[in-house]
Amino acid sequence: MSNINNLTTLPNIGKTLAEKLVMIGIENEQDLKTVGCENAIIKIATIQNSGACINMLYALEGAIQGIRWHGLSIERKAELKEFYKMMGK
């Protein structure tokens, strides 16, 4: 349970998303930064009924940058949107 608490201290990461991150082997901020938001969302999408969506991808990137996802640059959001489309979502 402590891993979930470690993750929920990051911006945009609530209990539900933290639980999904732990399920895919991400247990702390450094793990998330190492894996990256793109790889994390791919892994989360393999979890049945994961609810993986573009906003979750934005949330993960915001957590990596240490900001609310609403503060992501327009350019970064566009990159993530293209990546998400390539995932077939």
SELO-654566 format. One record per residue (C-alpha): residue number from 1; x, y, z; residue in three letters. Coordinates in steps of 0.2 Angstrom, whole numbers, m for minus. Layout:
<node num="NUM" X="X" Y="Y" Z="Z" residu="ALA"/>
...
This chain:
<node num="1" X="0" Y="0" Z="0" residu="MET"/>
<node num="2" X="15" Y="12" Z="3" residu="SER"/>
<node num="3" X="19" Y="12" Z="m15" residu="ASN"/>
<node num="4" X="2" Y="19" Z="m19" residu="ILE"/>
<node num="5" X="4" Y="32" Z="m6" residu="ASN"/>
<node num="6" X="21" Y="36" Z="m14" residu="ASN"/>
<node num="7" X="13" Y="39" Z="m31" residu="LEU"/>
<node num="8" X="m2" Y="49" Z="m25" residu="THR"/>
<node num="9" X="10" Y="63" Z="m19" residu="THR"/>
<node num="10" X="13" Y="66" Z="m38" residu="LEU"/>
<node num="11" X="2" Y="79" Z="m47" residu="PRO"/>
<node num="12" X="m13" Y="71" Z="m57" residu="ASN"/>
<node num="13" X="m11" Y="54" Z="m48" residu="ILE"/>
<node num="14" X="m25" Y="48" Z="m38" residu="GLY"/>
<node num="15" X="m28" Y="31" Z="m29" residu="LYS"/>
<node num="16" X="m35" Y="23" Z="m44" residu="THR"/>
<node num="17" X="m21" Y="28" Z="m56" residu="LEU"/>
<node num="18" X="m8" Y="24" Z="m43" residu="ALA"/>
<node num="19" X="m16" Y="6" Z="m41" residu="GLU"/>
<node num="20" X="m14" Y="4" Z="m60" residu="LYS"/>
<node num="21" X="4" Y="10" Z="m60" residu="LEU"/>
<node num="22" X="8" Y="m2" Z="m46" residu="VAL"/>
<node num="23" X="0" Y="m16" Z="m56" residu="MET"/>
<node num="24" X="12" Y="m13" Z="m71" residu="ILE"/>
<node num="25" X="27" Y="m12" Z="m60" residu="GLY"/>
<node num="26" X="29" Y="7" Z="m57" residu="ILE"/>
<node num="27" X="30" Y="10" Z="m39" residu="GLU"/>
<node num="28" X="38" Y="27" Z="m37" residu="ASN"/>
<node num="29" X="41" Y="44" Z="m46" residu="GLU"/>
<node num="30" X="58" Y="37" Z="m53" residu="GLN"/>
<node num="31" X="50" Y="22" Z="m60" residu="ASP"/>
<node num="32" X="38" Y="33" Z="m69" residu="LEU"/>
<node num="33" X="51" Y="44" Z="m76" residu="LYS"/>
<node num="34" X="61" Y="29" Z="m82" residu="THR"/>
<node num="35" X="47" Y="21" Z="m90" residu="VAL"/>
<node num="36" X="39" Y="37" Z="m97" residu="GLY"/>
<node num="37" X="21" Y="41" Z="m100" residu="CYS"/>
<node num="38" X="20" Y="33" Z="m117" residu="GLU"/>
<node num="39" X="26" Y="16" Z="m111" residu="ASN"/>
<node num="40" X="16" Y="17" Z="m95" residu="ALA"/>
<node num="41" X="0" Y="20" Z="m105" residu="ILE"/>
<node num="42" X="3" Y="5" Z="m116" residu="ILE"/>
<node num="43" X="6" Y="m6" Z="m101" residu="LYS"/>
<node num="44" X="m10" Y="1" Z="m93" residu="ILE"/>
<node num="45" X="m20" Y="m2" Z="m108" residu="ALA"/>
<node num="46" X="m16" Y="m21" Z="m107" residu="THR"/>
<node num="47" X="m25" Y="m21" Z="m90" residu="ILE"/>
<node num="48" X="m43" Y="m27" Z="m93" residu="GLN"/>
<node num="49" X="m56" Y="m12" Z="m90" residu="ASN"/>
<node num="50" X="m41" Y="m1" Z="m87" residu="SER"/>
<node num="51" X="m50" Y="15" Z="m93" residu="GLY"/>
<node num="52" X="m34" Y="20" Z="m102" residu="ALA"/>
<node num="53" X="m38" Y="37" Z="m111" residu="CYS"/>
<node num="54" X="m30" Y="52" Z="m118" residu="ILE"/>
<node num="55" X="m32" Y="61" Z="m102" residu="ASN"/>
<node num="56" X="m24" Y="48" Z="m92" residu="MET"/>
<node num="57" X="m9" Y="50" Z="m104" residu="LEU"/>
<node num="58" X="m9" Y="68" Z="m101" residu="TYR"/>
<node num="59" X="m10" Y="65" Z="m82" residu="ALA"/>
<node num="60" X="5" Y="54" Z="m83" residu="LEU"/>
<node num="61" X="16" Y="66" Z="m92" residu="GLU"/>
<node num="62" X="11" Y="80" Z="m80" residu="GLY"/>
<node num="63" X="16" Y="69" Z="m66" residu="ALA"/>
<node num="64" X="33" Y="66" Z="m74" residu="ILE"/>
<node num="65" X="35" Y="85" Z="m76" residu="GLN"/>
<node num="66" X="28" Y="89" Z="m59" residu="GLY"/>
<node num="67" X="14" Y="99" Z="m65" residu="ILE"/>
<node num="68" X="m5" Y="98" Z="m67" residu="ARG"/>
<node num="69" X="m9" Y="91" Z="m84" residu="TRP"/>
<node num="70" X="m18" Y="106" Z="m89" residu="HIS"/>
<node num="71" X="m2" Y="115" Z="m89" residu="GLY"/>
<node num="72" X="7" Y="104" Z="m102" residu="LEU"/>
<node num="73" X="13" Y="114" Z="m117" residu="SER"/>
<node num="74" X="2" Y="114" Z="m133" residu="ILE"/>
<node num="75" X="16" Y="106" Z="m142" residu="GLU"/>
<node num="76" X="18" Y="92" Z="m129" residu="ARG"/>
<node num="77" X="m1" Y="89" Z="m129" residu="LYS"/>
<node num="78" X="m1" Y="87" Z="m148" residu="ALA"/>
<node num="79" X="14" Y="75" Z="m148" residu="GLU"/>
<node num="80" X="4" Y="64" Z="m135" residu="LEU"/>
<node num="81" X="m12" Y="65" Z="m145" residu="LYS"/>
<node num="82" X="m3" Y="59" Z="m160" residu="GLU"/>
<node num="83" X="5" Y="45" Z="m150" residu="PHE"/>
<node num="84" X="m12" Y="40" Z="m143" residu="TYR"/>
<node num="85" X="m19" Y="39" Z="m160" residu="LYS"/>
<node num="86" X="m5" Y="28" Z="m166" residu="MET"/>
<node num="87" X="m10" Y="16" Z="m151" residu="MET"/>
<node num="88" X="m26" Y="13" Z="m161" residu="GLY"/>
<node num="89" X="m37" Y="21" Z="m147" residu="LYS"/>
